[in-house]
Amino acid sequence: MQDKGLDFKHKEVININDGKRLGYVQDVCADLETGRITSIIVPGSNKVLNLFIQSNEIVIPWKNIRCIGDDLILVEI
């Protein structure tokens, strides 16, 4: 599962538990000491109720990533 962080922004994230499309990778978090990616961030839901929540991003830890393909990332959350 090695890939460049910049390439992640072109990949759609799908939850394998329910088949829901979570969106495209918005950002990645990395451990600066090791240089390893620790999590990916996708936009959260756009529901009206989320207007009152400051951050509606979904942070997915690296351990929850199951497969990285050419155009998608399968996660288990």
Order of alpha helices (4+ residues) and beta strands (2+ residues): beta-beta-beta-beta-beta-beta-beta
